């Protein structure tokens, strides 16, 4: 998931501080966002950016819960000058550069040596989770992977494969997408032609040190007749750097959707009516007389009242 950073005028924040902090701990996201409606600035932070920010600046009020997908942080007006200086520190900006997009915008936008605003960061709504998952090979540059690996492994350990995919794709150098049939064929060819890759696919995440051997093995199964996108990527882009690789299996993410209590809509929303033969048809039902009701068992009876 990504996050949103809101710059709130100091007078607004001070008036609502108690409510904001209460909602930050236990509140519903929609209620918290309602409190933040009167904001000066909104900046989107990618899935890796807010994780790096909160991990490296832990001294500010934070609520992080991976299982509940919560990521919240508050910097009060009194704390803002120190926070803004930390964001603008040249060494830190260089360190964050591989994953920095919204962070750079946020650092430039916050006032320096001023207590005129507060900063509140919240997670984005869960709408992104209901996009249809796909089978992919995701390539991540080594300097990016060095910053994201602990967070990716924590999500994998918790079984949040949708979160892993979101994090990997937000900071990927490139992705190769497979149809379900292409993925099935790819796994079959891996077992037949490059069995050493079976463990790599099952592990999901491969480090840059193993990239060269994995790339050579992928060349054995990248048949252009079945895997034109993988073949093209290996020929054009694969030799650029030693990437970390994430093998995204869509079935792992569908299990989470299937277990969420939500029901997937059938492809056909209505069913044709079955026509009964004459010998199975029932006779006409008597209409209820005035003052009678039809109870749940379908027999005439008096009103419960």
N, C-alpha and C positions, 0 to 999 in steps of 0.2 A: 504494500500500500504506500501511497504517497502521503504528504502532509501539506497543510496550509499554514503559512505564517501571517498573522494579522498585526498591523501596527495600529494601536488604539490611542486616541488622545488621552493625555494624563488625567484630565478632569473626569472623563467618562470612566476610565479604569478605576480611579479611586472611589467613585460612586458605586460601582458594581463589583468591587474587588472581592467581597465576602461571597457573593453569589457565584462569581467566576471560579473561585478556588473550590467552592463546594461542588459545582458541576464538573470541575476538572477531575476531582477524585472519583466520583461515583455517577455523574450525570450522563444523561443521554446526549449524543452528539448534536442532535437537532436543537435541543434546548441550549446547549453551550453556544452553538453557532448563532442562535437568536440573540444571545447576550452580546455577541461580538459584531452585531449588525452595523453599528455605527463606527466603522473602522476607516482609517486613512489610506491603508495600503494592504493588498493581499498578494502574497508571493507563493507560488507552488514550489515545493521541495520534492525532488525525486526520491524514490524509495531508499536509495543509498545515502542521500544527502542528510536527511533528518537523523538517520542512524549515526552517521559520523559526527554530526553536530552534537547530539545529545550524549554520545559516548565520550567525546573529548572535552565537553563543557558540562560536567555533571553537578556543578555547585548550584545550579538554579533549579527551582521547583519543577519536578518532572513526575509524570505518571506513565510508565511503560509496561504494557502487558501484552506479550506476544500472542498468547492464546486467545485473548479477547480482542486482539487487534486494536489496542489503544496506544497512542503516541501523543503525549500532551506535555507542554512546557510553558512556563510563565516567567517573564523577566519584568519585574516591576519598574516603574519610572526611576526609582532610586538606584536600581541595579543596572539600568540601561547604559550609562556612560562606560562602565567597565566592560560590559558585554560587547558594545560596539567596537571598543578598542581591540578586544580579543578577536573579533571577526576580521578586523582590518590588519591584524598583525601580518607582516609580509611573509614570515616563515610559515605561519599557519595557512595562509592563502596558497602558498606554493605547495604545501603538503596536501591540501584539499583539491588542488587543481584537476587531477584526473576525474573526479566525480562532481566537480562544482559547476552548476548551472544556475539554479535559483539561489544558491548560497552567495554567489558573486553579486547578484541583483540585490539581495537582502543587505549585504555589507555596504553597498553603495547607497542604499536608501535610508538606512538608519542614521539619525542625527548623532553627531559626535559631541561629547561633553555637554549633553542636554538631558534633562529629565522631563521633557515635554510629552513623551509618549511611553507606552508600555508595549511589550511584545507577547503575543499569545500564539502558541503553535498547537494545532490539533490534527488528528488523522483525517483523511478524506473519508467520505461515505463508502459503504461496501458495494456500491453499484458496479464497480469494476470487476467484482468476483463473478458476476453472472454472464460475462462474455464467454462464448464457447471456447474451451481450451483446445490447443492444437499440439501436434507433435512437432518438435523443433530441435535443431542443434544450435546452441547459442555460444558464440565466441566472445570472450572477454579479455581485454588486454591485461597483461601481467601486473602492471602498476595499479590498475583498477581492482583486479582480483585481490591483490594484497590488502586492500582496504575493506573489501566486501566479504572475503572468505569467512571470517568468524560469524558474521550475520547470516550468511547463506547456510552455514552448517547448523546454526542454532534453529533456523526455520525448518530445515530438513529433519533435525532431531525431534522437533515438535510435530512433524507430519504436515506442515503447512506448505504443500508443494505449489499451491497457487501463489503464495507469498514469495517463494523462491523464484518462480518464473517472473513475477512482476519485478523483483529486485534485479534479476539477471538481465532482463530485456531493457529495463530503464537505462542500464549502463553498458549495453553490449556494443561491440564493434560491428557485429553482423549476425544474422540469423538465417538458417536454412529451414524452411517449413516443408513438412511432409504430409501428404494425405494419409488417412488411416490405412489404405491399401499399400501405399508406398512404405509406411512404417512397418507393416507386417512383412512385406517382402524384404525390407532392409534387415530385419531381425533374422529372417530365414537365411539370407545370404551371409550374415555375420556368423551364424552357427556353422554354415557349410564351408565358408572360405576363410574366415578370420576368427576362429573360436576364441582367440586371446582377447577379443573385444567384448565378449559376453559379460565378463566381470566389470568392464568399464561402463557398459550400458546399465548394469544393475546398480553400480555405485552412484550413477547420475552425474557426479561432479568429478572432473579430472583437472589436475593441477598443471601449470605450464611446463614443469619438468618432464611430464609424460607426453607432451604434445607431439613431438616428432615421431615417436613410435606409433601413436594413435593415428596421426595423419597418414602415415604409410599404410597402416592396416585399413583405414577407411578407403584408401585408393583401390583396395582389392574388392570392395563391395559397391563402389560408386559407378555402377553400370549405367551409362547414359541412356540406355533404353528404358530403365526403370527409375533412375534417380538423376534426372537431368540437372536439377538445381544443385544437388550435392556435387556432382561432377564439375559443374561450372565453377562453384565456389572453391573447390580444391585446386582447379587449374588457375584461377585468377587471383584469389585472395589468400589462400591458406598459407602461403609461404611468407607472408608479410612479417609476422612476429610469432613467437611461441605463445599461443593463446591458452587460457584456461577454457574448458568446455563444459557446458551444462547440457545434458541429454534430457530434454523435456518430454515426459511421457504423459499424454493427456488423460490416460485412464486413471492416473493417481489423483488428478484434480477432479475428475468426474465423480469419484467416490465421495469426495467431500460434499459436492452438490447433492448427490443422491442421498446422503445421510443428513441433510440439513432440515428435513421436514417439508421442503418444497417439492412439489410434484411437477415434473416436466409435462408440458402440454403435448398431447398426442398429435401426430402429424395430421390426422383427420379428427376434427373436433366433434363431429356428429356421426352416428351410426345409422345405417339404413334399418327401417322397421321390418321385422320378420312378419310375413303374411301367414296366418294360421290357416290350415285347411278347414273346411266347413264343419267337420265332425269334432273339432277341438274348440270351436267358438262357443262362448257363453251367450245366453240370451240377454235381452235388454234388462237393464237395472231400473227398478222403480224409482221415480223421482221422489225426494223427500217431501212429505206433506208440510204445510205451513206450521211453524212452531217447532219443527224437529231439526236436529243437526246430524251430521255424519261424523261419528267419532273416529279415532285412529284405526279401529279394526274394520272399518268400512260398513258397519251395521247401523241402522237407524237407532237413535236413542235420545234421551232427554239431554238438554244443555246442562253442563256441570254447574252452572249458576243456579 
